[in-house]
């Protein structure tokens, strides 16, 4: 049993597909299978079983997957700390998130943290979706990821902690007939010309899936936003209506041209932190996560 055997086995368990792992490793599918078979010979029980569309771990395979994932995470963390000791770059925290989150949620927390811990470096990897943030987190290149909380992520090698639940608002221009409404229901969205939410994002998919499942297709425009800031700007320009999460920094000053109307009936958006293993985080990473949590929770509570 080698370290490479365990790494490949965990990758196969997560991808559920030998070919996908082979492409990622730039090797043959048979080479991937050899790693799995070598483990099976050593432990003496089947670890994977074939299905029509790939493979899945057996009960024994799931036991080994969890143990191997925890061990590889701890090893990666240990090697990172040794590298910090060797290079003298200790105390850094690497975070994956979107630019919108940094601008509208984390700004004050980053300032406070940097003042309190001036020797700790912060490095931000800006990604365009929670899925990408989780991918780089699993890959070990970041300590923390700020993401939309999704039920399936906890079973895919990360641990999530929700921080805040965001309601939805609709941005409309003041001269729009909808601007006279004090609040809107999800059913009212059928009257909108909805700017399509950010493509490929968890939050955007949640909105589109909910509306589609409840038979509430708005009169979607051909305009699509790449992030929530852009959606708000496009609404100001009169290109449609923007359904956005009620992030305080985003909605407190929406701009002179639009009014934000609460929308009821759509499940709120849960956002928060993800880590490969909370117990393995450095003190600096835990302190940064806690600082952002205090600021975000306090801000959204005060604005409620």
N, C-alpha and C positions, 0 to 999 in steps of 0.2 A: 504494500500500500504506500503510494507516494503522495506528496503534496499536490502534484499535478493531477493525479487520479481523483483526489477529493475536489479540487477546483472544477474539473470538467464535469464530475458527477453533479455538483451543485448547479452548474450552468444548465445541464440537461434537465434537472428537476424543475428549474424555473422556466426554461423555454418550452419544455414538453415536446421538443423536436430535435432530433439528432442532426438533421441537415442544417437547421438554423445555427446550431452551435458550431458545426464544422465551418460554415461560412464566416462566422465571427472570429474563429481561430485561424482561418485561412489554412485549413487542413482537410483531409478526406473524412467522409462519414465513417469509414471503417476505423480510422484512427481514434475517433471519438468513442466508437463502440468498444474498442480494445480497453480503454480506460475503465469503462463500466464493467466489462466482463472480468477484468483483473480484480476489481473490488468484490464482485460476486463470488469469485473463486476463493478469495481470502476470507470473506465473512461466512460463506457456506449457505447463503440463502439468496433467492432472486431479489433484486433491488428495483428493477424496472419491468413494466409489462407493456406490450405493444397494444395500441388501439388504432382504429381506422385512420385517425388523423394525427398520429404521433405516438408518444410514449408518456406514461405516468408512473410515478414511484409507487411501489408496493407499500404495504404497512411497514415492512422492515426498511424499505428505502426512505420513507418519511422520517423514521427515527434517525437514520444516518444523515439525512439531509439537514435536519435541525442541528445535530451535533457538529457536523462539518461546517455549517454556516456560522455557528457561534465561534468555533475554533478559528476559522479563517478570519472572521471579523476581529477577534482578539489579537491574532497574529499581525494583521494589517495595522492595527492601532499600535501594537508594540514596535513594529518596524518604523512607523511614522515618528514615534517618540524618539527612537534611537537616531533617526535621521536629524531630528531637531537638535538632539544633543550633540551630534557630530558637527552640524553646520552652525550651531549657535542661533538658530532661528526658532527658539522655543516660544510657546505661548500664542501661536497664531490660531485663528479660527477661520475656516473656509465654509462659506454658505452658498447654497444654490437657491435662487429665487428669481422672480421676474422684476424688471425695472419698475413696473407699476407698483408692486408691493414695496420696493425700497422707497420710492418717492412718496407714496400715500399712507404707508403703515409704519415703516421702520425709522424714518428720519430722526425724530426726537430721541428714540431709544439708542440709535447709533451714536449720536452726540453725547448722550449721558454715559454710555459705556466707554467711549473713547476718553472722556474726561476722567472717569474713575479708574481706568486701566490703560494708561498711555503707552505701556510697554507691550501691550497685546495687539498684534496686527490683525486686521480684518481683511479678508479677500472674498469678493463676491463674484460668483459665476452666474451671470444673467442668462436665464433660459426662457423660452417662449411658452412653456406649458409645464404643469405639474408632473406630467409623465416624464418629460425630459429631466426635470429636477430629481425625480426618483431614480431615473436611470444612472445619472452621474453619482448619486448617493450610493446606490448599490455597487457601483464600480469602484468606490473607495476614494474618489478624488475630492470629496467634500465631507465635512463633518456633519452639517445640518442642511435640511431642505425645508423651505417654507412652501406649503402646498395646499391645494384643495383636498380635504380629507375624503378618502374613498374607502369603502368597506373592504375591497380586495387587496389593498396595499399591505395590510398587516400580515397577510399570508404569503407575501412575496419578499421576505427578507428584510423588512423595515418595521420600525415601531413608530406609530403616530400618536400625537397628542393634540387634540383640538384646543384652540385658544379662544376663538370667537365665532359666533354665528351671525351672519350678515343677511339682513332682509334685502328686498329688491325695490328699486325705484325706477320710474320711467322718466326720461328726460325729453321734454317737449318744448317747442318754442312758445313764447307767451301768446302769440296770435293764433296758435292752434286751438281748435274747439276743445280738445282734451284738457287744455290748461285750466279750464274752469272747474275741473273735478277735484274734490278734496282727496279722494283716494280711488284706486282702480282695483278691480278684481282680475284674476287670471283670465276670466272669460272676456273681459274688456279688451284684452290684447288682440282679439280678432279684428278690432277696429283700427289697429295701428299699422303703420308702415315700418315694420321692425328692421332696424339695421342688424344684419346678421351678426351674432356674437362671435368672439374670437375663435377661429377655426382651430381644431386640434387641441383645445384646452379642455380640462375636466369641467370647469364651470360652464363653458359654452355648450358642451355636450349635455350637461344636466338641464340647461334651459331648453334646448331643442328637443331632447327626449321627453321632457315633461309636457311641453306644448303639443308635441305629436301624439303622445299617449292619451291625452285628454281631448283630442280632436279640436285643438285650438290653433290652427295654423294662421298666424298673422299674415297680412299682405306684405310679405317680405320684399324689401327693395333689393336691387342688384348691388347695393353697397355693403361691404363687409369690413368690420373693424379687426385690427390685429391685436388690440388690447382695449381695456376699459377706458383709458384716457382718450384714445382715439375715437371710441364710440361716442363719448360725450362731446368731443369736438365736432364730429360729423353731425350730431343732433343740433348743435349750435348753428351749424352752417345750413340747416334746413334740409338735410338729405334723408331724413327719416326720424324715427323714434328710437331712443337707445335705452334698452333694459340693462341696468348696471347694478352691481351690489352696492349697498349703502355704506361704503367706506367713509368715515367721517371726513378725512382730508380731501376726499374726492367730491363729496356732496355738500360740504359746508359752504363752499364758494363755487357754485356750478358755472358761473359766468352770467353776464347780463342778459344774454339772449334766450336762456332756457329756464324752465321751472321743473323741479323734480317732484314727482307724485308717487307716494307710496303704493306699491302693488301687493295685494294680499292674495293668499292662496297658493303661491309657489313655494315649495320647500326652501328654507333658508340655506345659505351657502356656508358650510363649515370649513374653516381654514385653520391652519396651525402648523406645528413642527413635525418633521419626520427625521429619524436617526436610525442608523443600522442597529445600534444597541445603546440604549440610554446609559446603562451602567458603565459602558466603555468610553463615554465622552470625557474629554479633558475638563478640568475645573473651569477653564476659560470658556469652553464651548457651552457648558451648562449655564454659566453666569450670563453669557450673551443671550441664550435662549430665554432665560428667566427675565432678563431686562426687557427684551422685546415683548414678552408675554405680559408683564406688568403694564407697560405703556399701552399696548393694544387693547387689553381688557379694560383698563381704566378709561381710555379715550372713548371706546364704544359704549361703555356704561354711562359715562357723563353725557354722551350725545343722544342717549336713548330717550 
